[in-house]
């Protein structure tokens, strides 16, 4: 079995990840309202590097794209919810996009609802997703592209062992205008 077949086998199971306080499960259409609430919040949107959502249908489109990418083996997206709070909806998203089978790398993406900032849920969930990427998908490296003023996310990545690789001038779009981004990466010491 080649590497791509191994990864597709792991992803076929739509893995759920549990941490001490969180359950991360694959994104579903029922998450559209929560995704819209997060992605339409100006505080979240200021750091994403793409335009905020304006209509609930845009969240549906994002989830459809995410599910299609997952089915095609290009990405996997999880939503995070607090353990024991199934009625409260999701608190954030996290996942891998741009799965590169040849290079054995992926891009880490995610966002969290503002009300949950500062509670270390992002650290906990991101650590679990990185562990999944290195130990289950056997990635050689994980990358993340951020706005350079997203100090909290940069702090998080640096705490998790990521290093800044390079600046990406005018590579993002926010409110219809090009914005600078920065690329961080972490290598798998066991690969």
C-alpha positions as CSV (number, residue, x, y, z in Angstrom):
1,X,0.0,0.0,0.0
2,X,1.5,3.4,-1.0
3,X,1.4,6.5,1.2
4,X,-1.7,8.0,-0.4
5,X,-3.6,4.8,0.0
6,X,-2.6,4.6,3.7
7,X,-3.8,8.2,4.3
8,X,-7.1,7.6,2.5
9,X,-7.7,4.5,4.6
10,X,-7.2,6.5,7.8
11,X,-9.4,9.4,6.6
12,X,-12.1,7.0,5.3
13,X,-13.0,6.3,8.9
14,X,-13.9,10.0,9.5
15,X,-11.8,10.1,12.7
16,X,-13.0,11.7,15.9
17,X,-10.4,13.0,18.3
18,X,-10.9,13.4,22.0
19,X,-8.8,15.5,24.4
20,X,-9.3,16.2,28.1
21,X,-11.9,18.9,27.4
22,X,-12.8,18.7,23.7
23,X,-14.3,16.4,21.1
24,X,-13.2,17.1,17.6
25,X,-15.4,15.5,15.0
26,X,-15.6,15.8,11.2
27,X,-17.4,18.9,10.0
28,X,-21.1,18.3,8.9
29,X,-23.8,20.4,7.3
30,X,-25.5,20.8,10.7
31,X,-22.5,23.0,11.8
32,X,-23.4,25.8,9.3
33,X,-25.0,28.1,11.9
34,X,-22.0,27.9,14.2
35,X,-19.5,28.3,11.4
36,X,-21.4,31.4,10.2
37,X,-21.4,32.9,13.7
38,X,-17.7,32.5,13.9
39,X,-16.7,33.5,10.4
40,X,-19.0,36.6,10.4
41,X,-17.5,37.9,13.6
42,X,-15.1,40.8,12.9
43,X,-12.7,39.8,15.6
44,X,-12.3,36.3,14.1
45,X,-12.3,37.7,10.5
46,X,-9.5,40.2,11.1
47,X,-7.0,37.3,11.2
48,X,-8.3,34.8,8.7
49,X,-6.8,36.4,5.6
50,X,-10.0,35.9,3.6
51,X,-13.2,37.8,3.7
52,X,-15.7,37.4,6.5
53,X,-19.0,35.7,5.8
54,X,-21.9,38.0,5.1
55,X,-24.7,35.4,4.6
56,X,-25.5,32.0,6.2
57,X,-25.4,30.4,2.8
58,X,-21.7,31.1,2.6
59,X,-21.1,28.9,5.6
60,X,-23.0,26.1,3.9
61,X,-20.8,26.6,0.8
62,X,-17.6,26.4,3.0
63,X,-18.8,23.2,4.6
64,X,-19.7,21.6,1.3
65,X,-16.2,22.5,0.0
66,X,-14.7,21.0,3.1
67,X,-16.7,17.8,2.8
68,X,-15.8,17.5,-0.9
69,X,-12.2,18.1,-0.2
70,X,-12.3,15.4,2.5
71,X,-14.0,12.9,0.1
72,X,-11.3,13.6,-2.5
73,X,-8.6,13.1,0.1
74,X,-7.4,16.7,-0.1
75,X,-8.2,17.8,3.4
76,X,-9.9,16.9,6.7
77,X,-11.8,19.4,8.8
78,X,-12.9,19.0,12.4
79,X,-15.2,21.0,14.5
80,X,-14.5,21.3,18.3
81,X,-17.1,21.2,21.0
82,X,-16.7,21.0,24.7
83,X,-17.2,17.6,26.3
84,X,-20.6,17.3,27.9
85,X,-22.1,20.3,26.0
86,X,-23.7,18.7,22.9
87,X,-26.5,21.4,22.9
88,X,-24.1,24.3,22.9
89,X,-22.8,23.8,19.4
90,X,-19.2,24.1,18.3
91,X,-16.6,26.4,19.6
92,X,-14.1,26.3,16.7
93,X,-12.7,24.5,13.7
94,X,-9.4,22.9,13.0
95,X,-8.0,20.8,10.3
96,X,-5.6,20.1,7.4
97,X,-6.0,21.4,3.9
98,X,-3.7,21.1,0.9
99,X,-2.7,17.5,1.7
100,X,0.4,17.0,-0.4
101,X,1.0,13.2,-0.7
102,X,4.3,13.6,-2.5
103,X,5.9,15.9,0.1
104,X,3.9,14.3,2.9
105,X,2.8,17.7,4.3
106,X,-0.4,19.6,5.0
107,X,-1.6,23.1,6.0
108,X,-3.0,23.5,9.4
109,X,-6.1,25.8,9.5
110,X,-8.6,26.8,12.2
111,X,-10.5,29.4,14.0
112,X,-12.3,29.8,17.4
113,X,-15.3,31.6,18.5
114,X,-14.3,34.8,20.4
115,X,-16.1,33.8,23.6
116,X,-13.7,30.9,23.9
117,X,-10.4,32.8,23.3
118,X,-7.9,32.7,26.2
119,X,-9.1,29.4,27.6
120,X,-6.4,27.3,26.0
121,X,-8.9,25.3,23.9
122,X,-7.1,26.2,20.8
123,X,-3.8,24.9,22.2
124,X,-5.4,21.7,23.3
125,X,-7.2,21.0,20.0
126,X,-4.3,22.1,17.8
127,X,-1.9,19.8,19.7
128,X,-4.3,16.9,19.2
129,X,-4.6,17.6,15.5
130,X,-0.9,17.9,15.1
131,X,-0.4,14.6,16.9
132,X,-2.9,13.0,14.5
133,X,-1.1,14.5,11.5
134,X,2.3,13.2,12.6
135,X,1.3,9.9,14.2
136,X,-1.7,8.7,12.1
137,X,-1.1,10.5,8.7
138,X,2.7,10.2,9.1
139,X,3.2,13.7,7.7
140,X,6.7,15.0,7.4
141,X,5.8,18.6,8.0
142,X,2.8,20.7,8.9
143,X,2.5,24.3,7.7
144,X,0.3,27.2,8.7
145,X,-0.3,30.5,7.0
146,X,-1.2,33.5,9.2
147,X,-1.7,37.2,9.2
148,X,1.5,38.6,10.7
149,X,-0.5,40.6,13.3
150,X,-2.3,37.5,14.6
151,X,-0.1,37.5,17.7
152,X,-2.2,34.9,19.6
153,X,-2.0,32.3,16.8
154,X,1.7,33.0,16.3
155,X,2.3,32.5,20.0
156,X,0.3,29.3,19.9
157,X,2.3,27.9,16.9
158,X,5.6,28.9,18.5
159,X,4.6,27.2,21.8
160,X,3.9,24.1,19.7
161,X,7.3,24.1,18.1
162,X,6.5,25.8,14.8
163,X,9.1,28.1,13.2
164,X,8.6,31.1,10.9
165,X,9.6,30.0,7.4
166,X,9.0,33.1,5.2
167,X,6.9,36.2,4.6
168,X,4.2,35.9,1.9
169,X,3.6,39.5,0.7
170,X,0.1,40.2,-0.6
171,X,-0.9,36.5,-0.6
172,X,-4.2,36.9,1.3
173,X,-7.4,38.8,0.6
174,X,-9.3,40.7,3.3
175,X,-12.2,43.0,2.5
176,X,-11.3,42.7,-1.2
177,X,-7.7,44.0,-0.6
178,X,-4.5,42.0,-0.8
179,X,-2.9,41.4,2.6
180,X,0.5,40.1,3.7
181,X,0.8,36.6,5.3
182,X,3.5,34.6,7.0
183,X,4.3,30.9,6.7
184,X,5.1,28.8,9.8
185,X,6.1,25.1,9.7
186,X,6.9,22.2,12.0
187,X,8.8,19.1,11.0
188,X,8.0,15.6,12.2
189,X,11.0,14.5,14.3
190,X,10.0,10.9,13.8
191,X,9.7,10.9,10.0
